[in-house]
């Protein structure tokens, strides 16, 4: 079974930081690009970031560039999203997903999703 579990969300004040984790079980992350997505209430899910299987390539949405950093530790079978300088508009449920096509962030089919973790940015 291919499983992803997000963790690390919570309530944080504007300007604060959180680190989200995406842990895989049932498969190794080594072969897959992993994406982070978010969905705010009443809004469609949007892409936030992606990291290639090796960690050598990363992409970010314009809205988070310079504030968020995606990374991975394949030995721990985990992908992280470091979120700094958080803004209220970052409030959403954050999901990670595995690119079932392979290790690139440019040839993609995010067909395996986690359950999400809530991030709330509020004073």
N, CA, C and O of each residue as an XYZ file, in Angstrom:
492
protein
N       0.838     -1.174      0.000
C       0.000      0.000      0.000
C       0.887      1.242      0.000
O       1.860      1.316      0.751
N       0.552      2.207     -0.836
C       1.294      3.456     -0.958
C       0.607      4.501     -0.082
O      -0.536      4.880     -0.341
N       1.305      4.965      0.953
C       0.717      5.882      1.921
C       1.618      7.079      2.167
O       2.841      6.955      2.226
N       0.993      8.241      2.308
C       1.663      9.467      2.699
C       0.922     10.073      3.880
O      -0.308     10.118      3.890
N       1.665     10.537      4.869
C       1.076     11.132      6.054
C       1.738     12.464      6.324
O       2.952     12.533      6.515
N       0.933     13.538      6.341
C       1.422     14.869      6.645
C       1.328     15.134      8.139
O       0.441     14.620      8.821
N       2.252     15.942      8.636
C       2.211     16.367     10.023
C       2.928     17.701     10.150
O       3.595     18.148      9.217
N       2.789     18.330     11.302
C       3.508     19.556     11.595
C       2.691     20.825     11.513
O       3.198     21.903     11.827
N       1.445     20.726     11.101
C       0.605     21.904     11.040
C       0.199     22.383     12.419
O       0.442     21.720     13.427
N      -0.421     23.544     12.439
C      -0.862     24.109     13.695
C      -1.208     25.567     13.551
O      -1.325     26.086     12.441
N      -1.370     26.226     14.678
C      -1.686     27.652     14.736
C      -0.410     28.439     14.973
O       0.350     28.139     15.894
N      -0.178     29.438     14.149
C       1.014     30.260     14.269
C       0.650     31.712     13.977
O      -0.251     31.987     13.185
N       1.352     32.631     14.617
C       1.119     34.050     14.373
C       1.766     34.498     13.070
O       2.739     33.888     12.624
N       1.242     35.553     12.452
C       1.903     36.085     11.262
C       3.376     36.367     11.514
O       3.753     36.900     12.557
N       4.194     36.002     10.548
C       5.630     36.126     10.692
C       6.303     34.914     11.292
O       7.531     34.827     11.297
N       5.530     33.986     11.793
C       6.077     32.794     12.403
C       6.448     31.734     11.393
O       6.353     31.938     10.182
N       6.876     30.590     11.917
C       7.366     29.501     11.081
C       6.775     28.172     11.514
O       6.447     27.963     12.682
N       6.649     27.288     10.552
C       6.280     25.904     10.785
C       7.073     25.033      9.830
O       7.463     25.477      8.750
N       7.308     23.805     10.226
C       7.885     22.825      9.327
C       6.931     21.652      9.190
O       6.629     20.961     10.163
N       6.465     21.440      7.978
C       5.593     20.321      7.687
C       6.421     19.119      7.247
O       7.465     19.264      6.612
N       5.941     17.945      7.593
C       6.591     16.710      7.198
C       5.625     15.853      6.403
O       4.422     15.837      6.662
N       6.167     15.149      5.443
C       5.414     14.198      4.640
C       6.169     12.890      4.690
O       7.233     12.751      4.087
N       5.620     11.939      5.407
C       6.279     10.661      5.605
C       5.613      9.589      4.755
O       4.387      9.498      4.696
N       6.423      8.792      4.110
C       5.928      7.742      3.236
C       6.046      6.384      3.902
O       6.993      6.114      4.641
N       5.079      5.549      3.629
C       5.143      4.159      4.041
C       4.601      3.297      2.912
O       3.789      3.744      2.101
N       5.059      2.072      2.874
C       4.627      1.171      1.829
C       5.408      1.306      0.536
O       5.242      0.496     -0.376
N       6.252      2.311      0.447
C       7.092      2.514     -0.725
C       8.258      3.403     -0.334
O       8.225      4.064      0.704
N       9.272      3.417     -1.156
C      10.398      4.312     -0.927
C      10.204      5.594     -1.718
O       9.750      5.569     -2.862
N      10.551      6.712     -1.100
C      10.445      8.014     -1.761
C      11.514      8.239     -2.813
O      11.415      9.178     -3.603
N      12.519      7.405     -2.836
C      13.676      7.639     -3.701
C      13.312      7.847     -5.161
O      13.996      8.583     -5.872
N      12.244      7.208     -5.615
C      11.913      7.210     -7.033
C      10.913      8.285     -7.435
O      10.595      8.414     -8.618
N      10.417      9.051     -6.489
C       9.289      9.930     -6.756
C       9.580     11.385     -6.458
O      10.165     11.717     -5.427
N       9.167     12.255     -7.374
C       9.024     13.655     -7.022
C       7.836     13.804     -6.072
O       6.839     13.092     -6.191
N       7.955     14.731     -5.138
C       6.904     14.968     -4.159
C       6.469     16.427     -4.239
O       7.299     17.336     -4.265
N       5.174     16.632     -4.277
C       4.624     17.972     -4.300
C       3.878     18.304     -3.022
O       3.302     17.433     -2.371
N       3.900     19.580     -2.680
C       3.060     20.119     -1.614
C       1.975     20.984     -2.240
O       2.235     21.775     -3.146
N       0.770     20.821     -1.748
C      -0.385     21.557     -2.217
C      -1.130     22.105     -1.014
O      -0.907     21.668      0.115
N      -2.009     23.054     -1.253
C      -2.821     23.570     -0.166
C      -4.210     23.916     -0.670
O      -4.414     24.207     -1.849
N      -5.149     23.878      0.246
C      -6.522     24.203     -0.083
C      -7.133     24.998      1.064
O      -7.241     24.511      2.190
N      -7.528     26.220      0.762
C      -8.204     27.072      1.721
C      -9.707     26.843      1.623
O     -10.190     26.369      0.594
N     -10.456     27.169      2.676
C     -11.904     26.963      2.641
C     -12.558     27.651      1.444
O     -12.322     28.832      1.190
N     -13.375     26.905      0.719
C     -14.075     27.444     -0.428
C     -13.233     27.650     -1.662
O     -13.726     28.174     -2.661
N     -11.974     27.252     -1.620
C     -11.070     27.461     -2.744
C     -10.594     26.125     -3.307
O     -10.631     25.097     -2.630
N     -10.150     26.163     -4.551
C      -9.578     24.979     -5.160
C      -8.184     24.723     -4.620
O      -7.496     25.638     -4.166
N      -7.789     23.485     -4.677
C      -6.449     23.110     -4.281
C      -5.431     23.738     -5.232
O      -5.631     23.747     -6.447
N      -4.345     24.260     -4.674
C      -3.320     24.879     -5.486
C      -1.951     24.295     -5.170
O      -1.683     23.878     -4.043
N      -1.104     24.271     -6.162
C       0.240     23.782     -5.971
C       1.100     24.783     -5.236
O       1.014     25.984     -5.489
N       1.927     24.302     -4.330
C       2.815     25.136     -3.535
C       4.266     24.924     -3.935
O       4.997     25.884     -4.182
N       4.680     23.666     -3.997
C       6.077     23.369     -4.268
C       6.222     21.931     -4.714
O       5.320     21.114     -4.530
N       7.357     21.634     -5.298
C       7.673     20.274     -5.716
C       9.171     20.077     -5.619
O       9.950     21.005     -5.834
N       9.561     18.861     -5.296
C      10.976     18.514     -5.240
C      11.190     17.218     -6.011
O      10.413     16.272     -5.886
N      12.243     17.188     -6.801
C      12.550     16.003     -7.576
C      13.008     14.867     -6.666
O      13.308     15.076     -5.491
N      13.053     13.674     -7.225
C      13.376     12.501     -6.425
C      14.742     12.588     -5.753
O      14.916     12.117     -4.629
N      15.697     13.183     -6.433
C      17.040     13.332     -5.883
C      17.181     14.543     -4.973
O      18.159     14.654     -4.233
N      16.217     15.446     -5.022
C      16.323     16.704     -4.316
C      17.070     17.769     -5.083
O      17.237     18.885     -4.592
N      17.523     17.443     -6.286
C      18.336     18.368     -7.045
C      17.582     19.498     -7.707
O      18.176     20.513     -8.070
N      16.279     19.336     -7.868
C      15.462     20.363     -8.502
C      14.258     20.654     -7.632
O      13.637     19.741     -7.087
N      13.932     21.920     -7.503
C      12.760     22.346     -6.745
C      12.013     23.417     -7.520
O      12.610     24.172     -8.288
N      10.710     23.477     -7.316
C       9.883     24.521     -7.891
C       8.965     25.059     -6.808
O       8.596     24.342     -5.878
N       8.600     26.335     -6.939
C       7.757     26.996     -5.961
C       6.726     27.859     -6.655
O       6.984     28.434     -7.713
N       5.562     27.942     -6.049
C       4.596     28.932     -6.476
C       5.134     30.323     -6.182
O       5.860     30.523     -5.208
N       4.775     31.281     -7.024
C       5.249     32.647     -6.821
C       4.880     33.189     -5.443
O       5.628     33.971     -4.858
N       3.740     32.775     -4.935
C       3.249     33.296     -3.673
C       4.096     32.887     -2.472
O       4.001     33.507     -1.413
N       4.923     31.854     -2.621
C       5.709     31.368     -1.492
C       7.206     31.458     -1.722
O       7.978     31.134     -0.819
N       7.639     31.883     -2.888
C       9.070     31.982     -3.169
C       9.759     32.906     -2.172
O       9.271     33.995     -1.868
N      10.881     32.458     -1.679
C      11.633     33.227     -0.704
C      11.192     33.020      0.725
O      11.878     33.449      1.652
N      10.053     32.367      0.924
C       9.543     32.122      2.272
C       9.498     30.635      2.623
O       9.747     30.255      3.767
N       9.180     29.803      1.643
C       9.067     28.363      1.868
C      10.258     27.653      1.242
O      10.786     28.085      0.218
N      10.669     26.567      1.864
C      11.740     25.742      1.341
C      11.338     24.278      1.428
O      11.005     23.779      2.503
N      11.371     23.600      0.300
C      11.085     22.174      0.274
C      12.407     21.408      0.307
O      13.388     21.817     -0.315
N      12.422     20.317      1.024
C      13.619     19.495      1.115
C      13.202     18.047      1.337
O      12.039     17.755      1.614
N      14.161     17.160      1.211
C      13.843     15.760      1.448
C      15.025     15.041      2.070
O      16.184     15.395      1.855
N      14.698     14.030      2.840
C      15.679     13.139      3.425
C      15.242     11.735      3.040
O      14.426     11.117      3.724
N      15.787     11.246      1.951
C      15.350      9.948      1.457
C      15.680      8.818      2.424
O      14.984      7.803      2.456
N      16.734      8.988      3.207
C      17.073      7.978      4.197
C      15.987      7.841      5.251
O      15.788      6.760      5.806
N      15.284      8.933      5.529
C      14.176      8.916      6.474
C      12.829      8.767      5.788
O      11.791      8.747      6.449
N      12.841      8.664      4.466
C      11.615      8.497      3.696
C      10.634      9.638      3.959
O       9.430      9.421      4.097
N      11.171     10.853      4.025
C      10.387     12.011      4.425
C      10.733     13.223      3.573
O      11.892     13.441      3.218
N       9.710     14.006      3.251
C       9.859     15.298      2.588
C       9.349     16.372      3.530
O       8.367     16.168      4.244
N      10.017     17.513      3.530
C       9.683     18.598      4.431
C       9.296     19.855      3.663
O       9.714     20.060      2.524
N       8.501     20.677      4.301
C       8.223     22.011      3.805
C       8.449     22.983      4.957
O       7.635     23.071      5.877
N       9.551     23.703      4.899
C       9.840     24.732      5.889
C       9.122     26.007      5.471
O       9.338     26.519      4.373
N       8.281     26.508      6.339
C       7.432     27.653      6.043
C       7.815     28.789      6.985
O       7.568     28.719      8.189
N       8.415     29.829      6.431
C       8.837     30.993      7.205
C       8.032     32.213      6.793
O       7.391     32.230      5.743
N       8.076     33.224      7.635
C       7.386     34.486      7.362
C       5.942     34.252      6.958
O       5.461     34.803      5.967
N       5.271     33.443      7.724
C       3.915     33.045      7.371
C       2.950     34.219      7.414
O       3.055     35.115      8.253
N       2.013     34.183      6.488
C       1.000     35.214      6.341
C      -0.382     34.605      6.527
O      -0.558     33.403      6.329
N      -1.363     35.418      6.905
C      -2.721     34.876      7.039
C      -3.213     34.182      5.774
O      -3.959     33.207      5.862
N      -2.815     34.659      4.613
C      -3.244     34.038      3.371
C      -2.622     32.670      3.125
O      -3.009     31.978      2.183
N      -1.666     32.272      3.956
C      -1.129     30.921      3.887
C      -2.020     29.905      4.599
O      -1.774     28.702      4.516
N      -3.036     30.371      5.286
C      -3.935     29.482      6.003
C      -4.626     28.526      5.038
O      -5.271     28.957      4.082
N      -4.490     27.241      5.289
C      -5.051     26.223      4.411
C      -4.763     24.854      5.004
O      -3.996     24.720      5.958
N      -5.386     23.855      4.429
C      -4.969     22.481      4.665
C      -3.883     22.159      3.656
O      -4.067     22.357      2.455
N      -2.766     21.669      4.133
C      -1.623     21.361      3.284
C      -1.528     19.862      3.064
O      -1.623     19.072      4.003
N      -1.340     19.487      1.815
C      -1.261     18.099      1.413
C       0.059     17.835      0.708
O       0.587     18.712      0.025
N       0.581     16.654      0.866
C       1.671     16.211      0.018
C       1.172     15.120     -0.908
O       0.197     14.431     -0.611
N       1.849     14.975     -2.027
C       1.450     14.004     -3.024
C       2.672     13.492     -3.762
O       3.635     14.226     -3.984
N       2.622     12.240     -4.133
C       3.698     11.610     -4.879
C       3.390     11.619     -6.366
O       2.276     11.311     -6.791
N       4.393     11.976     -7.141
C       4.286     11.917     -8.592
C       4.451     10.472     -9.033
O       5.563      9.945     -9.038
N       3.361      9.836     -9.397
C       3.425      8.419     -9.731
C       4.106      8.160    -11.064
O       4.405      7.009    -11.381
N       4.360      9.201    -11.857
C       5.087      9.042    -13.102
C       6.563      8.793    -12.835
O       7.192      7.983    -13.516
N       7.113      9.483    -11.850
C       8.523      9.305    -11.548
C       9.121     10.448    -10.768
O       8.451     11.062     -9.937
N      10.378     10.734    -11.032
C      11.142     11.616    -10.184
C      11.225     13.069    -10.597
O      11.870     13.858     -9.906
N      10.605     13.450    -11.684
C      10.676     14.817    -12.187
C       9.486     15.635    -11.727
O       8.389     15.106    -11.548
N       9.705     16.926    -11.535
C       8.614     17.852    -11.248
C       7.998     18.426    -12.507
O       7.100     19.264    -12.422
N       8.450     18.001    -13.663
C       7.970     18.543    -14.927
C       7.222     17.534    -15.781
O       6.573     17.912    -16.756
N       7.301     16.289    -15.439
C       6.484     15.240    -16.047
C       5.740     14.581    -14.899
O       6.291     13.734    -14.196
N       4.473     14.976    -14.711
C       3.846     14.735    -13.409
C       2.454     14.122    -13.513
O       1.702     14.375    -14.453
N       2.152     13.331    -12.539
C       0.815     12.855    -12.242
C       0.801     12.570    -10.747
O       1.236     11.509    -10.302
N       0.294     13.531     -9.977
C       0.267     13.380     -8.527
C      -0.920     12.515     -8.150
O      -1.998     13.015     -7.829
N      -0.708     11.238     -8.192
C      -1.786     10.286     -8.024
C      -1.920      9.678     -6.644
O      -2.836      8.889     -6.410
N      -1.037     10.019     -5.730
C      -1.099      9.490     -4.374
C      -1.007     10.648     -3.395
O      -0.020     11.383     -3.378
N      -2.043     10.805     -2.577
C      -2.183     11.965     -1.693
C      -2.274     11.563     -0.241
O      -2.791     10.499      0.099
N      -1.759     12.441      0.617
C      -1.954     12.275      2.042
C      -3.287     12.846      2.485
O      -4.094     13.282      1.664
N      -3.510     12.838      3.797
C      -4.771     13.297      4.367
C      -4.798     14.791      4.660
O      -5.873     15.361      4.847
N      -3.648     15.428      4.703
C      -3.566     16.854      4.930
C      -3.303     17.215      6.376
O      -3.622     16.457      7.292
N      -2.714     18.389      6.565
C      -2.489     18.942      7.889
C      -2.866     20.422      7.864
O      -2.508     21.146      6.935
N      -3.585     20.860      8.885
C      -4.111     22.218      8.925
C      -3.039     23.200      9.358
O      -2.361     22.994     10.365
N      -2.893     24.263      8.595
C      -2.035     25.391      8.949
C      -2.920     26.618      9.083
O      -3.619     26.991      8.141
N      -2.890     27.240     10.243
C      -3.665     28.446     10.485
C      -2.723     29.552     10.925
O      -2.000     29.408     11.911
N      -2.733     30.654     10.193
C      -1.884     31.802     10.490
C      -2.794     32.934     10.921
O      -3.543     33.484     10.113
N      -2.728     33.276     12.183
C      -3.639     34.270     12.739
C      -3.040     34.877     13.990
O      -2.331     34.211     14.744
N      -3.333     36.141     14.198
C      -2.923     36.818     15.421
C      -4.009     36.784     16.480
O      -3.820     37.314     17.575
